[in-house]
Amino acid sequence: MQTTTRVCVIGGGVVGCSVLYHLTKLGWSDVMLVERSELTSGSTWHAAGGFHTLNGDTNMAALQGYTIKLYRELEEITGMSCGLHHVGGVTLADNKDRFDMLVAERAKHRYMGLETEIVSPEEIAKIAPITNLDGIVGGLYDPLDGHLDPSGTTHAYAKAARMGGATIETHVKVEATTQRPDGTWDVVTNKGTIHAEHVVNAGGLWAREVGAMAGVYLPLHPMEHQYLVTEETPEIYERDTEHPHVMDPAGESYLRQEGRGLCIGFYEQPCRPWAIDGTPWDFGHELLPDDFDKIEDSITFAFKRFPVLERAGVKTVVHGPFTFAPDGNPLVGPVPGLRNYWSACGVMAGFSQGGGVGLMLAQWMIEGETERDTFAMDVSRFGNWITPGYTRPKVIENYQRRFSVSYPNEELPAARPHRTTPMYDIFTEMGAVWGQQFGLEVANYFAQGDEPTFETPSFRRSDAFDATAREVKAVRSKAGINEVQNFGKFRVTGEGARAWLNRIMAGRIPTQGRLSLTPMLSHKGRLIGDFTVSCASETEFYLTASYGSQSYHMRWFEQNALDDVRVENISDTLTGFQIAGPLSRDILQACTRDDVASMRFMDVREMTVGQVACRVQRVSYTGDLGFEIYCNPMDQRQLWQTLWSEGRPKGLTPFGMRAMMSLRLDKFFGSWLSEFSPDYTAAETGMDRFISFKKNTNFIGRKAAEAERATPPDRQLCAFEIDADDADVMAYEPVFIDGTVQGFCTSGGYAHHSAKSIALALIPRDQAKDGLKVEIEILGSLRAATLISTPPFDADGSRMRG
């Protein structure tokens, strides 16, 4: 066995083999994979082998499409068969909400180039004739759906990797991973030590145990999963063509042809987590005992949906474990806090996602970044606050909801509340309807009177609509208050702080007592951050950005660290409030002896507010006159009492994130991971106006940004007013120009102050003219929309800046 390698991949399932192949495909041949048993040991060998493109996240759906199309390439490269069956598949909808979800997904697919289609019950009867269509209102047909041979496919990845120079060692058990001072790793095995520049944890069922060897907790958990294979069935073997897949969300099942019979699997409600205290090292090609009691209700429902099953005998029962992350997406990428340690775990749908995971991780490792936004599967989307006690109930919830309707406004209840601020009980008493971000409870809006304190999930305007309108009115007419806990916050100190920030950030770094807005770019000019930077002194700066991306951003800071600069994540040690609206200045002035009136827009000051020492920034994401007031969490309740006692008589009203996202639409303000993400560049989204091309610094991404400055990109972010009905744009709806799809929405909603349904969308730059007439598809309906270039509120900024 070789003892040195550039990359050591731990785990020989389909994901590990895909990572190994893609590393060679992108040019690294000095790579190896070690597997404690045989290839496919773990979840891979007993997988049902189905694949599909449907995913609520468009980038994940695109990567699933890539994975499926890759299999033919593997067969051509290796001469091996993946056992492909491209039979197509239909997902059933038995109610209006489920049908709305499928229609919304089909709309996304239009601009993604996926050839799915909405089908009627009559069409489903022709596609999948064994289906009982009682209660079915329609479905979504995907011609790419199918299934394959899990073992053959994994070995095809492995052969393709070997052809590219990779080495694979089986029956090599990893016993320890130890990092050297230079950032490289010693991978200690039962057959010797391997010195590797990079380590990839593709441990599957054992990913938790492998991670623990490096001092890492990876939030995933195995779940028991069961599927059945029937005896030969005439309705199947007498067909001229193979029967397509049928996904029946109401029955929590998936069905496909297997030989001359059928295979059906279930995501049952009485599910069971497996190996709670750790996966046994000697587990591999075993199965769990059959458990028909657990799936009894699912089988009863399946007999009604597919009556042929009741007449077919069961030939085989496959009951085995596979892993989930809390949200069901993989855990991929560089692990925050470690050098050269990579995760490729939690890939529950390995034969739908494994190829895309391998490609993204290989690009990340070799090229420094991926070709698309991978945040939905980035291991950094969970912070160091997460624990096994949190992961397990969230994984159970995700398993139970595998086929449930996914609503854009849905807040799932498991493991909540987990993290709260000192204001949680006060706001709860005031009627707060809570959402969560990065484990933190965040007020979405405040219910009053007999209004429910739970927002009913919907694809249309929800029961939060009136409450949001009330809060927006309060902010625009008087003043509103909400927390600023859900900002990511960083403190940058040291003699080289300004120089470091000038390199990390593309925008201007402010002088003492001022703040600035700046994008943070990748080396290829992609947006990886949207920051406010404030200067306390030449050696002390504060940054604010997305709370949910704090680990993602901290990882980038650590990867670009300098010895004379210290960066601290203070997201949870600095909190406070935002007050915004025409009376916000008067309210703040009543709470302090400092001269608030002299604060200019974008000023930052230290001041005492009531009894509390605060940092006050004159800026507001509402687009109105406003202030962000930061304090120690121990002082937050005292600060609240001061602001509330002075502000309440003047009409100060608590407001939540629903109102915030409505208010920002009045000003066409973009949102992180909607308008601003690694999928887009600064010039595409208008963030280039905050880039300082004058500063004498070779900031990261400068070359790419200057190239786009010289030759503007083909698409441009624009705002549209929509003739909407009872539903507004959420994201990824297609934009039709002259009858063809030429763009898509990044986000939108109802701007209550201006009483307009607003969408932000990327369209061809040469079409971006004020008054352009387009159509935007919302839940299957083409709605007329008009490009508007002037914000409907405070267009000249006089109120925000005055």
ABEGO torsion letter per residue (X at the ends): XBABBABBBBEABAAAAAAAAAAAAAGBABBBBBBABBBGBEAAAABAGBBBABBABAAAAAAAAAAAAAAAAAAAAAGBBAGBBBAEBBBBBABAAAAAAAAAAAAAAAAAGBBBBBBBAAAAAAABAABBABGBAEBBBBAABEBBBAAAAAAAAAAAAAAAGBBBBBGBBBABBBBBAAGBBBBBBAAEBBBBABBBBAAEAAAAAAAAAAGBBBBBBBBBBBBBBBBBBAAAAABABBBBBBBBAAAGBBBBBBEABBBBBBBBABBBBBGAAEBBAABBABBBBBBAAAAAAAAAAAAAABAAAAABBBABBBBBBBBBBAAGBBBBEBBBGBBGBBBBBGBABAAAAAAAAAAAAAAAAAAGBBABBAAAABAAABBAABBAAAAAAAAAAAAAAAABBBBAABBBABGOBABBBAAAAAAAAAGBBBBBBGGBBBBABBBBEABBABBBBBABBBAAAAAAAAAAAAAAABBBBBBAAABBBBBBBEAAAAAAAAAABABBBBBBGBBBBBBBBBAAGBBABBBBBBBABAABBBBBBBAAAAAAAAAAAAAABBAABBBBBAAAABBEBBBBEAAAAAAAAAABABBAAABBBGBBBBBBBEABBBBBBBBBAAGBBBBBBBBBAAAAAAAAAAAAAAAAAAGBBBBBAAAAAAAAAAAGBBBBGBABBAABBAAAAGAAAABBAABBBBBBGAAAAAAAAABBBABBBBBBBBBBBABBBAEGBBBBBGGBBABBBABEEBBAAAGBBBBBBBBBAAABBBGBBBBBBBGGBBBBBBBBABBABGAAGAAAAX
